[in-house]
Amino acid sequence: MRIALYQPEIAGNVGAILRLAACFTVPVDIIMPMGFAFSDARLKRAAMDYGAAAEVTRHANFEAFDEERRAKGRRLVLMSSHASEPLPSMRFQPDDVLLMGSEGAGVPDAVRDMADVRVRIPMAPGFRSLNIAVSTGIAVAEALRQTGQFPQ
């Protein structure tokens, strides 16, 4: 299981996701460019001392990320508030890559169309989306639960 962040814009969100990744031993792929410097104090504050324990790979662009993902035979699972597959119906595989779009724009249509599966987290009517770090936590927890990969 891996988390991929598509051109993240908010340092605090990335920091929270790195903390989550360290706690659950889930590697993170960051697809550049980012909307802030990787050394940003807000990222470090949100990640606390857990950030250094996260396994992070930065990719120059989506094409570089996707080439590596395909070479390793990993399925791309896009998490999107616009997807039709609800999270409770999704069946995760142990080597899935959970792709989270940027906070402001999500992912471009071309990236969306490359996803093997597009999944949404159901919410009460009238709400558009959850915070990206919260969404990542929900999706990763469900994927780890289904695949028996929670740390012991």
C-alpha positions as CSV (number, residue, x, y, z in Angstrom):
1,M,0.0,0.0,0.0
2,R,1.2,3.5,-0.9
3,I,-0.1,7.1,-0.6
4,A,0.5,9.4,-3.6
5,L,0.0,13.1,-3.3
6,Y,-0.6,15.0,-6.6
7,Q,1.0,18.4,-6.5
8,P,0.0,19.2,-2.9
9,E,-0.5,22.9,-2.0
10,I,-0.7,23.0,1.8
11,A,2.3,22.2,4.0
12,G,0.2,21.4,7.1
13,N,-1.8,18.8,5.2
14,V,1.3,17.1,3.8
15,G,2.8,17.1,7.3
16,A,-0.3,15.4,8.8
17,I,-0.2,12.8,6.0
18,L,3.5,12.1,6.6
19,R,2.7,11.6,10.3
20,L,-0.1,9.2,9.3
21,A,2.3,7.4,6.9
22,A,5.0,7.0,9.5
23,C,2.5,5.6,12.1
24,F,1.0,3.1,9.6
25,T,4.3,2.4,7.8
26,V,2.8,3.4,4.4
27,P,5.3,4.9,1.9
28,V,4.4,8.3,0.4
29,D,5.0,9.4,-3.2
30,I,4.9,13.2,-3.7
31,I,4.3,14.3,-7.3
32,M,5.9,17.6,-7.9
33,P,5.6,20.5,-8.1
34,M,4.4,21.4,-4.6
35,G,2.9,24.7,-3.6
36,F,5.5,25.2,-0.8
37,A,9.1,24.2,0.0
38,F,9.7,20.7,1.4
39,S,11.6,22.4,4.2
40,D,8.5,24.5,5.2
41,A,8.2,24.9,9.0
42,R,4.4,24.3,8.7
43,L,5.1,20.8,7.2
44,K,7.6,20.0,10.0
45,R,5.2,21.3,12.7
46,A,2.3,19.1,11.4
47,A,4.5,16.1,11.0
48,M,6.1,16.7,14.4
49,D,9.0,14.3,15.0
50,Y,7.2,11.5,13.0
51,G,8.0,13.1,9.6
52,A,11.5,11.9,9.5
53,A,10.3,8.3,10.0
54,A,8.0,8.5,6.9
55,E,9.3,6.8,3.7
56,V,9.0,9.6,1.1
57,T,9.8,9.5,-2.6
58,R,9.5,12.8,-4.6
59,H,8.8,12.5,-8.4
60,A,9.6,15.3,-10.8
61,N,6.2,15.0,-12.4
62,F,3.2,12.7,-12.9
63,E,4.8,10.9,-15.8
64,A,7.9,9.9,-13.8
65,F,5.7,8.7,-11.0
66,D,3.4,6.8,-13.3
67,E,6.3,5.1,-15.1
68,E,7.6,3.8,-11.8
69,R,4.2,2.7,-10.6
70,R,3.5,0.8,-13.8
71,A,6.9,-0.8,-13.8
72,K,6.1,-2.2,-10.4
73,G,2.6,-3.4,-11.5
74,R,0.7,-1.3,-8.9
75,R,-2.9,-0.3,-9.3
76,L,-3.7,3.4,-9.2
77,V,-6.7,4.2,-7.0
78,L,-7.8,7.8,-7.3
79,M,-9.7,9.2,-4.2
80,S,-12.1,11.8,-5.5
81,S,-15.3,13.4,-4.3
82,H,-16.5,13.1,-7.9
83,A,-16.0,9.3,-8.2
84,S,-18.8,6.9,-8.5
85,E,-17.4,3.9,-6.5
86,P,-18.2,4.4,-2.8
87,L,-15.5,3.5,-0.3
88,P,-17.6,0.8,1.4
89,S,-17.9,-1.1,-1.9
90,M,-14.2,-0.9,-2.8
91,R,-12.0,-4.0,-2.6
92,F,-8.4,-2.9,-2.1
93,Q,-5.3,-4.9,-3.1
94,P,-2.1,-5.0,-1.0
95,D,0.0,-3.1,-3.5
96,D,-2.5,-0.3,-4.4
97,V,-1.4,3.3,-4.7
98,L,-4.0,5.7,-3.2
99,L,-3.8,8.9,-5.2
100,M,-4.9,12.1,-3.6
101,G,-5.4,15.2,-5.7
102,S,-4.2,18.7,-4.9
103,E,-6.3,20.6,-2.4
104,G,-7.5,23.2,-4.8
105,A,-7.8,21.4,-8.1
106,G,-7.8,17.7,-7.6
107,V,-6.1,16.0,-10.6
108,P,-6.4,16.9,-14.3
109,D,-8.8,14.9,-16.5
110,A,-5.9,13.0,-18.1
111,V,-4.7,11.8,-14.7
112,R,-8.2,10.9,-13.6
113,D,-8.7,8.8,-16.8
114,M,-5.5,6.9,-16.1
115,A,-6.7,5.7,-12.7
116,D,-7.6,2.0,-12.5
117,V,-10.3,2.8,-10.0
118,R,-11.9,6.0,-8.8
119,V,-13.3,6.0,-5.2
120,R,-15.3,8.5,-3.1
121,I,-15.9,8.7,0.6
122,P,-19.7,9.0,1.1
123,M,-20.8,12.0,3.1
124,A,-24.0,13.6,4.3
125,P,-25.9,15.5,1.6
126,G,-24.9,19.1,1.1
127,F,-21.2,18.7,1.8
128,R,-18.5,18.9,-0.9
129,S,-15.4,17.3,0.5
130,L,-13.3,16.4,3.5
131,N,-9.9,17.8,4.3
132,I,-7.2,15.9,2.3
133,A,-5.4,14.6,5.4
134,V,-8.7,13.4,6.9
135,S,-9.7,11.7,3.6
136,T,-6.2,10.1,3.3
137,G,-6.6,8.7,6.9
138,I,-10.0,7.3,6.2
139,A,-9.0,5.7,2.9
140,V,-5.7,4.3,4.2
141,A,-7.3,2.8,7.3
142,E,-9.9,1.0,5.2
143,A,-7.3,-0.2,2.7
144,L,-5.1,-1.5,5.5
145,R,-8.0,-3.1,7.3
146,Q,-9.1,-5.0,4.2
147,T,-5.6,-6.2,3.2
148,G,-4.5,-7.1,6.8
149,Q,-1.6,-4.6,6.7
150,F,-2.1,-2.7,9.9
151,P,1.1,-2.6,11.9
152,Q,1.1,-5.0,14.9
